[in-house]
Amino acid sequence: MADAVVIPGSRFGSGAPLPMYVGDVAEYRGGVVRRFDWTGPVPVDLGVVSAQSWVCDQVRPVLDGMGVQPLVIGKSLGSFAAGLAAERSLPAVWLTPILTAPWVAEALGRATAPFLLIGGTADKAWDRGLARRLSPHVVEVPAADHGMYVPGPLTDTIAVLARIVVAVDEFLDEIGWP
């Protein structure tokens, strides 16, 4: 049995559509998915290293209580746990990672397990060149913002969500998870 943990962004929790559906991909593949939500107030200033410590302090016990090699699925603020994933050689899916935070980029650069980066060109926290230098597994959506919304009718954004679900499933096939 394989484990996966969903680590949310700062605003909507693990039940927000993007992390929820990506977690569902792991579940449909036979994984036991732990949907984690923050306890206590989320740091207001995400540009400080103390936010990384806060995230790691919350996520570390969750990872300690899971199976040997869980899949990490992190949205935005959840990418501040990239150092934990790197230290433990855990495969990961990073949804709209905060690539502008130097500690996130540094942690991803140390990772030995495969990881998928997913972001949009209208997201200020996304760096397309850095993403491609960090991983061969990148999904970049033109005009998508930090929530992976694209201009136009809502059905266009739903199509982006469907594209991400397919990309995650293909990535998990490629790395043999579970």
VMD Tcl script that draws the C-alpha trace (Angstrom):
set ca {
  {0.00 0.00 0.00}
  {1.34 3.45 -0.91}
  {0.78 6.63 1.08}
  {0.35 10.19 -0.13}
  {-0.08 13.44 1.74}
  {-1.81 16.55 0.41}
  {-0.37 19.78 1.83}
  {-2.55 22.79 1.05}
  {-1.85 26.34 0.11}
  {-2.46 29.18 2.52}
  {-6.10 29.96 1.77}
  {-8.47 27.11 0.93}
  {-7.22 23.92 2.57}
  {-6.69 20.46 1.15}
  {-10.27 20.34 -0.15}
  {-9.68 23.11 -2.70}
  {-10.21 21.76 -6.22}
  {-6.59 21.57 -7.40}
  {-5.06 19.73 -4.41}
  {-8.24 17.69 -3.94}
  {-8.29 16.30 -7.48}
  {-4.54 15.67 -7.54}
  {-4.92 13.77 -4.26}
  {-7.77 11.85 -5.87}
  {-5.37 10.74 -8.62}
  {-3.18 9.10 -5.96}
  {-6.22 7.57 -4.30}
  {-7.58 6.13 -7.56}
  {-4.17 4.56 -8.12}
  {-4.53 2.68 -4.81}
  {-2.78 5.11 -2.49}
  {-3.93 5.95 1.01}
  {-4.22 9.73 0.96}
  {-3.85 11.91 4.04}
  {-5.39 15.32 3.48}
  {-3.58 17.63 5.85}
  {-4.79 21.10 6.85}
  {-2.93 23.81 8.76}
  {-3.41 24.25 12.48}
  {-3.24 27.77 13.82}
  {-2.99 30.98 11.83}
  {-1.12 30.80 8.55}
  {1.89 33.18 8.38}
  {0.96 36.46 6.76}
  {4.38 37.19 5.25}
  {5.31 34.25 3.08}
  {8.53 35.96 2.02}
  {10.30 35.21 5.29}
  {12.24 32.09 6.24}
  {10.14 31.76 9.43}
  {7.21 30.74 7.19}
  {9.30 27.81 5.99}
  {10.01 26.77 9.59}
  {6.31 27.05 10.44}
  {5.35 24.82 7.49}
  {8.04 22.24 8.27}
  {7.09 22.16 11.95}
  {3.52 21.30 10.93}
  {4.33 18.84 8.13}
  {7.22 16.93 9.76}
  {5.01 15.01 12.26}
  {2.58 14.11 9.47}
  {5.39 12.63 7.38}
  {6.83 10.87 10.43}
  {3.49 9.09 10.91}
  {3.22 7.88 7.33}
  {4.63 4.98 5.37}
  {8.22 4.68 4.26}
  {8.11 6.67 1.01}
  {4.94 8.77 0.77}
  {4.15 10.87 -2.26}
  {4.04 14.55 -1.32}
  {1.47 16.76 -3.03}
  {1.92 20.41 -2.09}
  {0.08 23.51 -3.24}
  {1.77 26.92 -3.02}
  {2.60 27.36 0.70}
  {2.90 23.57 0.85}
  {6.00 23.88 -1.35}
  {7.77 25.30 1.70}
  {8.01 21.63 2.75}
  {10.25 20.89 -0.26}
  {13.24 20.67 2.09}
  {11.57 17.85 4.02}
  {10.80 16.03 0.78}
  {14.41 16.48 -0.36}
  {15.86 15.27 2.97}
  {13.71 12.14 2.84}
  {14.04 11.53 -0.93}
  {10.27 11.67 -1.38}
  {8.63 11.93 -4.80}
  {6.44 14.99 -5.10}
  {3.93 16.97 -7.09}
  {4.29 20.70 -6.47}
  {1.25 22.72 -7.52}
  {2.03 26.41 -8.09}
  {5.22 26.22 -5.99}
  {6.65 29.45 -4.66}
  {9.74 29.39 -6.88}
  {10.48 33.01 -5.94}
  {11.33 31.89 -2.38}
  {15.06 31.05 -2.48}
  {14.72 28.24 0.08}
  {12.10 26.48 -2.08}
  {14.31 26.62 -5.17}
  {17.34 25.48 -3.13}
  {15.41 22.55 -1.63}
  {14.12 21.49 -5.04}
  {17.67 21.67 -6.35}
  {18.76 19.19 -3.64}
  {15.95 16.72 -4.34}
  {17.01 13.27 -5.48}
  {13.51 11.84 -5.95}
  {11.53 12.84 -9.04}
  {9.06 15.71 -8.75}
  {6.54 17.40 -11.01}
  {6.24 21.19 -11.08}
  {2.94 22.72 -12.19}
  {2.48 26.45 -12.70}
  {1.07 29.17 -14.88}
  {2.69 31.97 -16.82}
  {0.52 34.63 -15.10}
  {1.61 33.48 -11.63}
  {4.13 35.87 -10.04}
  {5.54 33.00 -7.95}
  {6.32 30.93 -11.08}
  {9.69 31.04 -12.84}
  {9.55 29.03 -16.05}
  {13.30 28.95 -16.62}
  {14.03 27.86 -13.07}
  {11.28 25.22 -13.21}
  {12.85 23.65 -16.28}
  {16.32 23.73 -14.73}
  {15.05 22.02 -11.58}
  {13.05 19.18 -13.12}
  {12.41 17.47 -16.44}
  {8.80 17.12 -15.26}
  {7.10 20.48 -15.77}
  {3.56 21.45 -16.73}
  {3.23 25.12 -17.58}
  {-0.17 26.56 -18.45}
  {-0.21 29.74 -20.55}
  {-2.03 32.65 -18.88}
  {-2.84 30.64 -15.72}
  {-2.61 32.54 -12.45}
  {-1.64 31.23 -9.00}
  {-4.99 29.45 -8.65}
  {-4.50 27.98 -12.16}
  {-7.42 30.05 -13.43}
  {-7.18 31.20 -17.03}
  {-8.97 34.10 -18.72}
  {-12.26 33.32 -20.41}
  {-15.18 31.16 -19.45}
  {-14.90 29.06 -16.29}
  {-15.01 25.94 -18.45}
  {-11.53 26.91 -19.72}
  {-10.22 26.76 -16.14}
  {-11.96 23.42 -15.61}
  {-10.17 22.16 -18.73}
  {-6.87 23.24 -17.12}
  {-7.76 21.20 -14.04}
  {-8.48 18.18 -16.25}
  {-5.13 18.67 -18.02}
  {-3.35 18.74 -14.65}
  {-5.09 15.55 -13.49}
  {-3.93 13.77 -16.66}
  {-0.38 15.14 -16.30}
  {-0.15 13.96 -12.68}
  {-1.41 10.50 -13.62}
  {1.17 10.31 -16.44}
  {3.94 11.49 -14.11}
  {3.03 8.82 -11.54}
  {3.07 6.22 -14.35}
  {6.51 7.41 -15.40}
  {7.99 7.16 -11.91}
  {6.20 3.90 -11.13}
  {4.08 5.17 -8.22}
  {2.80 3.24 -6.40}
}
mol new
graphics top color blue
foreach p $ca { graphics top sphere $p radius 0.5 }
foreach p [lrange $ca 0 end-1] q [lrange $ca 1 end] { graphics top cylinder $p $q radius 0.2 }
display resetview
